[in-house]
């Protein structure tokens, strides 16, 4: 049974993992192009991309509610499944459209007041933001369509679309930067245009592949928008709590350790992010399979799934981490050429890799708890534990006993405590559902 679960999970997740690694490669190549345009180009893309990607991450997590509830009834109630599909498309269209309009009309004030941009850099960044704004709309629609494929376990199609989109992105970026804008200050607008056109191209690919599914929606009602929105609210809040409030607070404490230590940690964290790349793809698989196993009322599969997913993620993490640590002079030098940062990052890399291994425990348990419909409990528990840990960090900061090792160990404790509590609630909920 465990081998079958692992096989199902790998079949679902590996194409997504490959797609994600391919996207990282392409983004690195684009960063190299941007870094050779101008300092203004680097500033413009960093500010706008960070904001848009964060917004897409927060809004896109709402589509997880579609995965959670539609996977339970995909086989048992096809009409309701189509209702969910049509509802998430319309809901994401409204959210994405509204967000795009706000960015297009208010980005000038946002960039001028919040970041203090002026003159040419403001003009370039505003144009880049307005062109990039449509990525929010296209991505929200892609989330709806790709989640349909995920629930139907068509992740190989997602990989193929990702590869074609990445090739399109590189070719169009080079063409626009070097041939249309002639590699001047406004070449960064070409990068934004290429990114937006790529999202539109990928959306069209999804629409073509799912054309039969979409035809079936003409006569289907769309009555689950409010339900999906309500179920998404705790997921939005969880993403904001983890990605913004808690991480921003911890990052502020890390930054106070000194610019060299913080920069070295930032480089090490980039390497950790590479190790964790497969984690969220497998967590997506956990959500879909949990819904299916709930429909089957298979208690053993539901209890074994988190352990199997976590084992696979940890094995991949350890393999990548070991490779990056062995070649650490090369892996660190890829992100910086400053001797003092390279030296400091080399000395703390093992500590950062070791303490970060706690994060997969938390993520798998969180997705499991959300998959059984306990999003609010996950949010409340995360908020309480994060607040307690952050309180301890502030106390240690006040008593001048805070250092990098202490911060990272407390973060690991935070993840492991949440893992234990989430696992307890998950098991209690499984016993309740099955009985």
N, C-alpha and C positions, 0 to 999 in steps of 0.2 A: 504493500500500500504506500509506504514512504517513498519507494522508488518511483511509483506512478505520480505521486504528488510532485516530486522533484522534476520529473520529466515534463509534467504539465507547466510547472512554474518556469522552467528553462525555455520551453517552447514559446511561451508567452513573452518572456522578458528579454531573452538574448538579442532578438532583432532590435528592441528598443535600446539596449545597452550599446550595440554597434552603431545605431543611429546617433546616439548621444556623443560617443567618442568621435564620430565623423564630424559632428557639429562643432566640437571643441577644436578640432584640427582646422576647420574652415575659419572659425572666429579668430584663431591665432594668426592665420595668414592675413585676414582683414586688418587685424591690429598692426601687423607689420606694414601694410600699405598706408594706414592712417598715420602711423608714427613717422612716415617719411613725407607727409604733406606739409604740416606746419604745427607749431605749438597750439595755435587757435583750434586746429582740427582735432587735436588730442583732447583739449578741454571741452570742446563742443560735444564730441561723441561720448566722452566719459560721463558728463552730466546728464545728457538726454537719454543715453542708453540705460544708465543705472536707474533713472526714474521710470522709463517705459517698461523695462524688464521687471522691475519690482511691482509695478502696477499690473502687468500681465500675470505675474506670479500670484498676486493676491486675488485678482478677479478670476483667474483660470482655475484656482483650487475649488471654486464653486462647482465646476463640472465633475468633480469627484463624487458629488451627491448623485449624479446620473449613474456613474459606475456602480455605486453602492446599491442603489435601489432597483435599477434596471436589470442588473445581473441576476437578481433573485427571481425575476418573472419572465426572463427572456424565452424560456422553453415552455413554461406553464401557461403564460398569458400573452401571446404574440400581439394582440390588439393594444393591451396596456403598455407593452414594450414600445410599440410605435408611437403611442401617445407621449411617453417619456422622451423619445427621440425628437419628436416635433416640438415639444415644450422646451427642451434644452437649446435647440437651435434658435427658437424665437427669443428666449430669455437672454442668451448670449449675444444675439443680434442687437437687442435693445441696450444691454449694458455696454457692449463694445462701441456701438454707434454714439451713445451719449458721452462716453469717455473720449472718443476721437474728436467730437465737436468741442468739448471743453479744452482739450490740448491745443487744437487749431486756433481757437479764438483768444485763449488766455495765456499761452506760453510766453508771449512777450513780457507781460507783467510778472509772471512767475520767475523768469530768468533774470530780469532786471532788478527786482526787489530782493529776492531770496539769495541770488548768487552775485549780485552786483556787476553783472556783465554790462559793458558799454561799447559804443561805437561799432567797429567792424566785427569784433568777436560776438557782440549781441546780435547783430544782423545775421551773421552766418549761422549762429546757434538757433535762432528763431526759425529760419528757413529749414534747417535740418530737423528741428522738432516738429514743424508742421508737416513736412514730408513723411517723417517717421510715425506720426500720430496714427496713420491708417493701419500700421502694423497691429495696433490694439484691436481694431475691428476684425481684421483678417485672422489674427491669432485666436480670438474668441470663437469665431466660426470654425476654425481648424480644430480647436479643442472639442467642439460639439461633434464634428465628423470623425476625428481620430478616436474619440472615446467610444463611438459606435463600433469602430473597427476593433478596439481593445476588448469590448464586451463580447464581440463575436470572434475574438482570438485571431484577428487578421493582422497581426503585428508585422508580418513580413512585408505587407503592402506599405505600412508606415515607413519601414526601412528604405524601400525602393523610392518612395516619394522624397524622403529626406536626402538620399544620395543625389537624385535628379535636381532637387532644389538647391543643394550645396554647389553643384557644378554650375547651375544657372547663376547663382549668386557670385561666384568667383569671376566667371566670364563677363557678366554684366558690370561688376565693380571695376575690373581692369579697363573695360571699354569706356565706361563713363568717366573714370578718373583721368586716364591718360589720353583719350582720343576726343571726348566731348568737352571736358573742362580743362584739358591740357595741363593737368597737374598743378593748378593754381590754388589760391586760398579757398575757392568755392568748390574744389574737388570733393570736399567732404559731403556736399549736397548730393553728389553722384553716388557716394557710399550709401546715404540714406535712401535715395531713390532705388538703388539696386536691392537693398534690404526689403523695402516695401514691395517692389515688383516680385521679389522672390516669394514673399508671403502670399501674394495674390496668385502666383503661379502654382504654389503648393495647394492653395485652397481650391483652385480649378481642378487639380489632379484628384483631390478628395471627392469633389463633386462628380467627376467623371466616373470614378471607381464605384461610388455609392449611388449612381444614378437610378438603379432599380429600387433601392431602399427609399430614395427620395420620391420616386413616382408613387410608391405605396402610401405616402403621407398626404396626398391630395384629399383623400376622403376620410382622413383620420382627424379626430378632434384633438385639440391641444388644451388640456384642462389641468396639467400638472405644473404649470409655471410657478404658481404661488407656493405649492408644496416644495418644489426644488429650491426656490429662493429661501424659504424658511429654513430648510435643512442645510443650506449653504452658509447661512449667517454664522453659526459656530465655527465653520471651516475658515471663513474669511477672518474671523476674530483670532482663531488659532494661528493663522499665517502671520497676521499683524503682530500678535504677541511674541511669537518666536522670532520672526524675521526683522522686526522693527524695534519694539520696546526693549526686550531682553538683550538681544544681540547688540543693539546700539549702546545700552548701558554698560555691558561687558567690554565692548570695544573702547568705550571712553576710558575705562579703568586701565585697559591694556596700553592705551596711548600715553597714559601718564607715567608709564615705566621708563620712558625715554624713547627718542625717535629711532635710535638704532635697534633697540630691542623690539619695538613695535613693528618696524619695517621688516626685521628678520622673521618675526612671527607671521606677518602677512605673507611673506614668501613661502614659509612652511605651510601655511594654511592653503595656499594654492595647490601645493602638492597633495595635501590631505583631500582637497576637493576632487582631485583626479582619482584618488583611491575610493572615494565615496560615490563616484559617478554611477556605478551599477545599482546603488542602493535604492534610489527612488523608482527605478524601472521595475525592480523586483517588488517594491511596495505596491506599485500599481497592479502587479500580478496578484499580490495577496488580497487586494480589495475585490477583484473580479472573482477569484476562486473562493473567497470566503462567502460571497453572495451565492455562488452555485452550490457550495457545500451546505449552506443554510437551507436552500431549496430542497436539497436531498435529505436534510436532517441527519447528516452523517457526522456524529459527534467526534469520532476518532480522527477523521480528516481535519475537522475544525481545530482540534487540540494540537495536532501534529504540524499543521501548516506553518504556524509562526516559528517553530523550532527549525524546520527544514529551511524556510526562507532565510532565517538569521544565520544558519550554518553556511549556506551558499554565499551570502553577502560577506561574512567574515573571512571565508577562504579566499575570495577574490580580493578583499581589502588587504589581507596579509601578503598575498603574492605581489600585488602592485606596490605596497609599502616597502617590502623587502627589496624589490628591484630599484625603486627610487632612492632608498637609503644607501644601497651598495654603490650606485652611481651618483651619489649626492653632489660631488663637485660639478658634474654636468647638469643635473636636474635643477640645482639652485642657481647656477650661472645662467641658465636659460631665462630666468626671470629678473636677474639683476647682474650688473657688472661692477658693483661697489664692493671693494675688498673687505671693509669692516662688516657689511651686512652679510656677505657670503660666509665669513668666519663665524659670526654670531649665529646665523641660521644653521650652519653645520653642527654647532654645539648643542642646539635645542631641538633639532629635527626629530631625534628619537623620542624625546619627551612628548612633542606635539603629536607624533604618530601614535604613540602608546595611549595617551589620554583620549584621543579622538576616536578610538575604537569603541568607546561607550555609546557613541551616537547611533549606530545601527540598532542597538538594543531598543533605544527609545523610539526610533522611527517605525520599526516593525510593529512594536506593541501599540503605538499610536494609531497607525493605519488599521490594525486589527480591531481596535476598539471603535474607531469611526465606522468601519465596515459593518459592524453589528448594530449601528444606529445610535451609538452613545457619544455623539459628537460633543454634546454639552458637558457631559461628565469629563471628557478628555480636556476640554477647554478650562473648566474650573480647576481641575487637579493641576494642570500645567501652570495656571496663573498662581496658585497657592505655593507650589514648590519653587517656581521661579522667584517669587517674591521673597521666600525664606532664604534661598541661596544668595540672592542679590543683597539681602539685608546682612548676611554674614560677610560678604565681600566688602560692603561699605564699612562695617565695624572694623574689619582688619585694615582697611585703608586708613581709617581714622587713627588706629593704634600703630600705624606705620609698620605693620607686619605683613604687608601684601607684596608678593613677588609673582613672577610668571608661573613658577611651579605650583604655587598655592592656587592661583586663579584657575589653571588648567585642571588640577585635581578636583577642585570644587565643581567645575563644569561637568566633569566625569561623574561625580557623585549625583549631580542634578539629573543627568540622563539615566543613571542606574536606578535611582529612587523612583523616577517616573516609570521606568520599565517595570519594576516590581509591582507598583500600584496598578498600572494599566493591565498587566497580566492577570492580577487577582480579579479585577473587575471584568475582564474579558472571559475568564473561566466561569465566573458566577453567571454572566449573561448567557454563555453557551449552555450551561446546565438548565437555566430557566427556559431557553428557547426549545431545547430538545425535549424537555419534560412538560 
